[in-house]
Amino acid sequence: MVNITERIENNVITLFFDGNLDENTYQSVEARLNKALAEEAETIRLNMKNVKYISSIGIRSLMVAYNSSIKSGKKIYIDKNEISIKAREILDVVGVLTLFTDKKEDHAN
């Protein structure tokens, strides 16, 4: 299970994930990310402080959103101070963490 809440402030949507990003939740994760990408905000910040586990399909969901953000000219990133140790380890091992955390200063806060 994953609970996703949002906060919109200064043209930034922050999505707060609480739970697992896996085969049981990826559809709701993808739907929520797609909804955020369709909104007017230029930046989407992912708060993953309460993510306990990310499976390969959860990583795929994040990568699809990342690629969509590039195509739409939006920015999506993981707040490097708001990611669980487990989520950080998983994303780092598969080599995608830097896509979401590099050059954070380029993103609006």
C-alpha positions as CSV (number, residue, x, y, z in Angstrom):
1,M,0.0,0.0,0.0
2,V,1.1,3.6,-0.7
3,N,-0.6,6.8,0.4
4,I,0.2,9.8,-1.7
5,T,-0.7,13.3,-0.6
6,E,0.2,16.6,-2.2
7,R,0.9,20.2,-1.4
8,I,1.0,23.0,-4.0
9,E,3.0,26.1,-3.3
10,N,4.8,28.6,-5.5
11,N,4.2,26.7,-8.8
12,V,5.7,23.5,-7.2
13,I,3.7,20.3,-6.5
14,T,5.2,18.3,-3.7
15,L,4.0,14.7,-3.6
16,F,4.5,12.9,-0.3
17,F,4.8,9.1,-0.6
18,D,4.1,6.9,2.4
19,G,4.5,3.1,1.8
20,N,5.9,0.9,-0.9
21,L,6.3,1.6,-4.6
22,D,5.8,-1.9,-6.0
23,E,3.6,-4.2,-8.1
24,N,0.6,-3.6,-5.8
25,T,0.9,0.2,-5.9
26,Y,2.5,1.2,-9.2
27,Q,-0.8,1.9,-11.0
28,S,-1.8,4.5,-8.4
29,V,1.7,5.9,-8.3
30,E,1.8,6.3,-12.1
31,A,-1.7,7.8,-12.1
32,R,-0.7,10.4,-9.5
33,L,2.5,11.3,-11.2
34,N,0.7,11.7,-14.5
35,K,-1.9,13.9,-12.9
36,A,0.9,16.1,-11.4
37,L,2.6,16.3,-14.8
38,A,-0.7,17.4,-16.4
39,E,-1.2,20.3,-13.9
40,E,0.1,23.8,-14.4
41,A,3.0,23.6,-12.0
42,E,6.4,23.6,-13.6
43,T,8.1,21.6,-10.9
44,I,7.2,18.4,-9.1
45,R,9.1,17.6,-5.9
46,L,8.9,14.0,-4.6
47,N,9.1,13.6,-0.8
48,M,10.1,9.9,-0.3
49,K,10.9,10.1,3.4
50,N,8.3,7.5,4.3
51,V,9.0,5.1,1.4
52,K,9.9,1.7,2.8
53,Y,10.5,-0.3,-0.5
54,I,10.8,0.3,-4.2
55,S,10.5,-2.6,-6.6
56,S,11.6,-2.7,-10.3
57,I,8.1,-1.7,-11.4
58,G,8.2,1.2,-8.9
59,I,11.5,2.4,-10.4
60,R,9.9,2.0,-13.8
61,S,7.0,4.3,-12.7
62,L,9.5,6.9,-11.6
63,M,11.5,6.7,-14.8
64,V,8.3,7.0,-17.0
65,A,7.4,10.2,-15.1
66,Y,11.0,11.5,-15.4
67,N,11.0,10.9,-19.2
68,S,7.5,12.6,-19.5
69,S,8.8,15.6,-17.5
70,I,11.6,16.1,-20.0
71,K,9.2,15.9,-22.9
72,S,6.9,18.4,-21.3
73,G,9.6,20.8,-20.2
74,K,8.8,20.3,-16.5
75,K,11.2,19.4,-13.7
76,I,10.8,16.5,-11.4
77,Y,13.1,15.7,-8.5
78,I,13.5,13.9,-5.2
79,D,14.2,16.1,-2.3
80,K,17.6,14.8,-1.3
81,N,16.8,15.6,2.4
82,E,13.4,13.9,2.2
83,I,14.2,10.4,1.1
84,S,14.4,7.3,3.3
85,I,17.6,5.4,3.6
86,K,16.1,2.3,2.0
87,A,14.7,4.3,-1.0
88,R,18.0,6.1,-1.4
89,E,19.9,2.8,-1.4
90,I,17.6,1.1,-4.0
91,L,17.6,4.1,-6.4
92,D,21.4,4.5,-6.0
93,V,22.1,0.8,-6.7
94,V,20.2,0.8,-9.9
95,G,21.8,4.1,-11.0
96,V,18.8,6.4,-11.2
97,L,19.1,8.4,-8.0
98,T,21.4,11.0,-9.6
99,L,18.7,11.7,-12.4
100,F,16.4,12.8,-9.6
101,T,18.8,14.6,-7.3
102,D,21.6,16.1,-9.4
103,K,21.5,19.9,-9.9
104,K,18.7,20.4,-7.4
105,E,19.6,24.0,-7.4
106,D,18.2,24.3,-10.9
107,H,14.8,23.4,-9.6
108,A,12.4,25.9,-8.1
109,N,11.7,25.3,-4.4
